[in-house]
Amino acid sequence: MGHDLTAPAELSFRRYGQDAPPHIHAFDQIVLPRRGVLEMEIDGRGGRVDPGRAAVVPPGARHAFAASGENLFVVADIGEALMKPFEALRERPFAPVTGAVRGLLDYLAGEAPGAIETGVASLWTPLLLRGLSAAPIAVDPRLARAVALIEDRFDQPLTVRDLAAQAGMSQSRFFARFSEAYGTTPHGALSNARLRAAQRLLTETCLSIAEIAVRTGHGDQSGLTRRMKAVVGVTPRAWRRRPKSSP
């Protein structure tokens, strides 16, 4: 069961609760992380969508999922013609989220929950499929633990030493392995997590920019402003004032 797919790809932000009943649909679906963890079972194979992993649900695959607490996921529903060159993705239900895929997720930062414009979906989804297809079969779970720590504690002054300890590696080995797997340095991943959080708070709350800067580990308003101008090209105030996508 499930809705009918009327476009080559449909893209949306979704929040999940506890224990959705098992179901199937007639198209491929990819679930990607933004916030929180989604426990999933796909044709009897258990796993999770978290900061280091996405889920690939093939047509006809019986699947169920559950999440608790604050969460948000990007869901791509994909038609057969678009998916055909990337059918090998169906062989691994849980695929690593590497630097290229993380960059695509960052592009969507600040979108409101609900459907995303068809034009965005038609351009974004093929890039997603290429990024997932180019990823290694699996990312070292030790590195995934470090990524999860970044997502959980981005507001704190994490160091490479802290992250390497979480991964159980020496600092030099951790730095090299992390950069190779995710296409960015540990500090770059931390900076990106902080920026995503700031963009979300600017979009979804009425907190002052100074308070958002402190809550997201940027130190002060000027630090957040410098980071946003360098990466996004706009100030926090301009980001907050931009037109919102319709849900």
C-alpha positions as CSV (number, residue, x, y, z in Angstrom):
1,M,0.0,0.0,0.0
2,G,1.0,3.6,-0.3
3,H,0.3,6.7,-2.4
4,D,0.6,6.8,-6.2
5,L,3.8,8.3,-7.6
6,T,2.9,10.9,-10.2
7,A,6.4,12.3,-11.0
8,P,9.8,10.7,-11.7
9,A,10.7,11.7,-8.1
10,E,8.9,13.2,-5.1
11,L,10.9,14.7,-2.2
12,S,9.6,15.6,1.3
13,F,10.6,16.2,4.9
14,R,8.9,13.9,7.3
15,R,8.7,13.3,11.0
16,Y,7.9,9.9,12.5
17,G,6.5,8.5,15.6
18,Q,6.5,5.1,17.3
19,D,5.7,1.8,15.5
20,A,4.2,2.5,12.1
21,P,2.5,-0.7,10.8
22,P,4.4,-2.7,8.2
23,H,3.5,-1.7,4.6
24,I,4.8,-1.8,1.0
25,H,4.7,0.5,-2.0
26,A,5.2,0.2,-5.7
27,F,8.2,2.5,-6.0
28,D,11.7,2.8,-4.6
29,Q,12.0,5.0,-1.5
30,I,15.2,6.4,0.1
31,V,15.1,7.7,3.7
32,L,17.9,10.0,4.7
33,P,18.8,11.6,8.1
34,R,18.4,15.2,9.2
35,R,17.7,14.8,12.9
36,G,17.2,11.8,15.2
37,V,17.3,8.1,14.5
38,L,14.7,6.0,12.7
39,E,14.8,2.3,13.4
40,M,13.7,0.3,10.3
41,E,13.1,-3.3,9.2
42,I,13.2,-3.9,5.4
43,D,12.1,-7.4,4.3
44,G,13.3,-8.8,7.7
45,R,16.6,-7.0,7.7
46,G,16.9,-4.6,10.6
47,G,18.9,-1.3,10.7
48,R,18.6,2.4,11.3
49,V,18.7,5.7,9.6
50,D,21.1,7.9,11.6
51,P,23.8,10.5,10.8
52,G,25.9,8.0,9.0
53,R,23.3,5.8,7.2
54,A,20.4,6.0,4.8
55,A,17.8,3.4,4.0
56,V,16.9,2.1,0.6
57,V,13.4,0.5,0.3
58,P,12.8,-1.4,-3.0
59,P,9.4,-1.7,-4.6
60,G,7.3,-4.4,-2.9
61,A,9.6,-4.6,0.1
62,R,7.7,-5.0,3.3
63,H,9.0,-2.4,5.8
64,A,8.2,-0.9,9.2
65,F,9.8,1.9,11.2
66,A,9.7,3.7,14.5
67,A,11.3,6.8,15.9
68,S,11.1,8.6,19.3
69,G,11.9,12.1,20.3
70,E,12.5,15.0,17.9
71,N,13.3,13.8,14.5
72,L,13.2,14.8,10.8
73,F,14.1,12.8,7.7
74,V,14.3,13.5,4.0
75,V,12.3,11.0,2.0
76,A,12.8,10.5,-1.8
77,D,10.1,8.5,-3.6
78,I,11.6,7.4,-6.9
79,G,10.0,6.1,-10.1
80,E,11.3,3.0,-12.0
81,A,12.8,4.9,-15.0
82,L,14.9,7.2,-12.8
83,M,16.0,4.3,-10.5
84,K,16.9,1.9,-13.3
85,P,20.6,2.9,-13.7
86,F,21.0,2.6,-10.0
87,E,19.3,-0.7,-9.3
88,A,22.3,-2.1,-7.5
89,L,21.4,0.2,-4.6
90,R,18.5,-2.2,-3.9
91,E,21.0,-4.9,-2.8
92,R,22.0,-3.0,0.3
93,P,19.1,-1.6,2.4
94,F,21.3,0.6,4.5
95,A,23.8,2.7,2.6
96,P,26.4,5.0,4.1
97,V,26.0,8.8,4.0
98,T,29.3,10.2,2.8
99,G,30.5,13.7,2.1
100,A,28.7,14.0,-1.3
101,V,25.4,12.9,0.1
102,R,25.8,15.1,3.2
103,G,26.4,18.1,0.9
104,L,23.1,17.4,-0.9
105,L,21.3,17.2,2.5
106,D,22.9,20.5,3.5
107,Y,21.5,22.1,0.3
108,L,18.0,21.4,1.6
109,A,18.7,22.9,5.0
110,G,15.9,25.1,6.2
111,E,13.1,23.6,4.1
112,A,9.9,23.2,6.1
113,P,8.4,19.7,6.8
114,G,6.2,18.6,3.9
115,A,6.6,18.3,0.2
116,I,9.5,20.0,-1.7
117,E,9.1,21.6,-5.1
118,T,9.0,19.2,-8.0
119,G,11.7,21.1,-9.8
120,V,14.0,20.7,-6.9
121,A,13.3,17.0,-6.6
122,S,13.9,16.4,-10.3
123,L,17.4,17.9,-10.1
124,W,18.3,16.8,-6.6
125,T,17.3,13.1,-6.8
126,P,19.6,12.0,-9.6
127,L,22.6,13.5,-7.8
128,L,21.5,11.7,-4.7
129,L,21.4,8.4,-6.5
130,R,24.9,9.0,-8.0
131,G,26.3,9.9,-4.6
132,L,24.9,6.8,-2.9
133,S,26.1,4.6,-5.8
134,A,29.6,6.0,-5.5
135,A,29.8,5.4,-1.8
136,P,31.7,2.4,-0.3
137,I,29.7,-0.6,0.6
138,A,29.9,0.3,4.3
139,V,31.4,3.0,6.4
140,D,33.5,1.9,9.4
141,P,31.0,1.8,12.3
142,R,33.7,3.4,14.5
143,L,33.5,6.5,12.3
144,A,29.7,6.4,12.4
145,R,29.9,6.6,16.2
146,A,32.0,9.8,15.8
147,V,29.5,11.3,13.4
148,A,26.7,10.5,15.8
149,L,28.6,12.3,18.6
150,I,29.0,15.3,16.3
151,E,25.2,15.4,15.6
152,D,24.4,15.0,19.3
153,R,26.9,17.4,20.8
154,F,27.6,20.0,18.0
155,D,26.9,22.8,20.5
156,Q,29.9,21.7,22.6
157,P,33.6,22.3,22.0
158,L,34.4,18.9,20.6
159,T,38.0,18.2,19.5
160,V,39.6,15.6,17.3
161,R,40.8,13.9,20.4
162,D,37.2,13.6,21.7
163,L,36.0,12.2,18.4
164,A,39.0,9.8,18.0
165,A,38.3,8.5,21.5
166,Q,34.7,7.9,20.6
167,A,35.9,5.9,17.5
168,G,38.5,4.1,19.4
169,M,41.3,5.2,17.1
170,S,44.5,7.2,17.3
171,Q,44.0,10.9,16.4
172,S,46.1,10.6,13.2
173,R,44.4,7.5,12.0
174,F,41.0,8.8,12.8
175,F,41.6,12.1,11.0
176,A,42.7,10.3,7.8
177,R,40.0,7.6,7.8
178,F,37.3,10.2,8.6
179,S,38.4,12.5,5.8
180,E,38.5,9.7,3.3
181,A,35.1,8.3,4.2
182,Y,33.1,11.6,4.5
183,G,34.9,13.9,2.2
184,T,35.5,16.5,4.9
185,T,37.6,16.9,8.0
186,P,36.2,16.2,11.5
187,H,36.2,19.9,12.1
188,G,34.4,20.5,8.8
189,A,31.7,18.0,9.8
190,L,31.3,19.7,13.1
191,S,31.1,23.1,11.5
192,N,28.5,21.8,9.0
193,A,26.4,20.3,11.8
194,R,26.4,23.6,13.7
195,L,25.4,25.5,10.6
196,R,22.5,23.1,9.9
197,A,21.3,23.5,13.4
198,A,21.4,27.3,13.2
199,Q,19.5,27.3,9.9
200,R,16.8,25.1,11.4
201,L,16.4,27.4,14.4
202,L,16.4,30.5,12.3
203,T,13.6,28.9,10.2
204,E,11.5,27.2,12.9
205,T,11.9,29.5,16.0
206,C,11.7,33.1,17.1
207,L,14.9,32.9,19.1
208,S,17.2,35.8,18.7
209,I,20.2,35.4,16.4
210,A,22.6,35.8,19.4
211,E,20.8,33.1,21.3
212,I,20.9,30.8,18.2
213,A,24.6,31.4,17.8
214,V,25.3,30.3,21.4
215,R,23.0,27.3,21.2
216,T,24.7,26.0,18.1
217,G,28.3,26.3,19.2
218,H,29.1,29.4,17.1
219,G,30.1,31.4,20.2
220,D,28.4,34.7,19.4
221,Q,26.4,36.4,16.7
222,S,29.3,37.6,14.7
223,G,30.8,34.1,14.5
224,L,27.5,32.7,13.2
225,T,27.2,35.6,10.7
226,R,30.7,35.1,9.4
227,R,30.1,31.3,8.9
228,M,26.7,31.8,7.1
229,K,28.1,34.5,4.8
230,A,31.1,32.3,3.9
231,V,29.0,29.1,3.3
232,V,25.5,30.2,2.3
233,G,26.2,33.7,1.1
234,V,23.7,35.4,3.3
235,T,23.5,36.7,6.8
236,P,21.3,35.0,9.5
237,R,18.9,37.8,9.3
238,A,18.5,37.5,5.5
239,W,18.1,33.7,5.8
240,R,15.3,34.2,8.3
241,R,13.5,36.7,6.0
242,R,13.7,34.6,2.9
243,P,10.4,33.2,1.4
244,K,9.5,29.8,2.8
245,S,8.7,26.7,0.7
246,S,5.1,25.7,0.8
247,P,4.5,22.4,2.7
